[in-house]
Amino acid sequence: GEPKLVPVASSKDRFNADHHTTNRVIWTTNALTGEPEPITKEGNLDMKDRITTDMLNFIKRAKKPVIIAGQGCNDSEEELKYFAEKLRI
């Protein structure tokens, strides 16, 4: 006969399996140097860290900044809204 779908109990949340909270930022861009090859920077998500200030200055200089928010923002709706409003995006 046909296979039956059977619910499986799991302690692992498959939807959020790839989501974990960290205070790390990984930023890949070629817009900083104007070179065709992108560069990757890594740092702490902290206002005292150079990568954070570099990213904020980069966004502030943009003519038409856009936010593309992925699954990693599922748990931070209010923070994302605050960020967008603060930077007028």
C-alpha positions as CSV (number, residue, x, y, z in Angstrom):
1,G,0.0,0.0,0.0
2,E,0.8,3.7,0.2
3,P,3.3,4.9,2.8
4,K,1.6,6.7,5.7
5,L,2.8,10.0,7.2
6,V,3.6,9.5,10.8
7,P,4.3,12.4,13.2
8,V,7.7,12.1,14.8
9,A,8.4,13.5,18.2
10,S,11.7,15.4,18.3
11,S,13.5,17.4,20.9
12,K,15.2,19.4,18.1
13,D,13.4,22.3,16.5
14,R,14.1,21.6,12.8
15,F,12.8,25.1,11.7
16,N,15.4,26.9,13.9
17,A,18.1,24.2,13.7
18,D,20.5,26.5,11.9
19,H,19.8,29.5,14.1
20,H,21.9,30.3,17.1
21,T,22.5,33.5,19.0
22,T,25.9,34.9,19.0
23,N,27.4,38.3,19.3
24,R,29.6,37.8,16.2
25,V,29.3,39.6,12.9
26,I,30.6,38.4,9.6
27,W,30.5,40.9,6.8
28,T,31.5,40.2,3.2
29,T,31.6,43.1,0.7
30,N,33.6,44.5,-2.1
31,A,32.1,48.0,-1.7
32,L,34.7,49.0,0.9
33,T,37.6,48.7,-1.4
34,G,36.0,49.1,-4.9
35,E,37.9,45.9,-5.9
36,P,36.1,43.2,-7.8
37,E,37.0,40.5,-5.2
38,P,35.0,40.7,-2.0
39,I,36.7,41.0,1.4
40,T,35.4,39.4,4.6
41,K,35.6,41.0,8.0
42,E,34.7,39.4,11.3
43,G,34.2,41.0,14.7
44,N,31.9,41.4,17.7
45,L,28.5,42.9,17.6
46,D,29.4,45.7,19.9
47,M,29.4,49.5,19.4
48,K,33.1,49.6,20.5
49,D,34.1,47.1,17.8
50,R,35.5,48.5,14.5
51,I,33.3,46.2,12.3
52,T,30.1,47.6,13.8
53,T,31.1,51.2,13.3
54,D,32.3,50.4,9.8
55,M,28.9,48.8,8.9
56,L,26.9,51.7,10.4
57,N,28.9,54.3,8.6
58,F,28.6,52.3,5.3
59,I,24.8,52.2,5.8
60,K,24.5,55.9,6.6
61,R,26.4,56.8,3.4
62,A,24.1,54.7,1.2
63,K,21.7,56.6,-1.0
64,K,18.9,54.0,-0.8
65,P,19.7,51.4,1.9
66,V,17.6,48.2,2.0
67,I,17.3,45.6,4.7
68,I,16.9,42.0,3.7
69,A,16.1,40.2,6.9
70,G,16.4,36.4,6.9
71,Q,15.4,33.7,9.4
72,G,18.0,34.9,11.8
73,C,15.8,37.8,12.6
74,N,12.8,35.6,13.7
75,D,13.5,36.3,17.4
76,S,14.4,40.0,17.1
77,E,11.4,41.7,15.4
78,E,11.4,44.7,17.7
79,E,15.2,45.2,17.5
80,L,15.1,45.1,13.7
81,K,12.2,47.6,13.6
82,Y,14.1,49.9,16.0
83,F,17.3,49.6,13.9
84,A,15.4,50.4,10.7
85,E,13.6,53.4,12.3
86,K,16.8,54.7,13.9
87,L,18.6,54.7,10.5
88,R,15.5,55.8,8.6
89,I,15.5,52.7,6.3
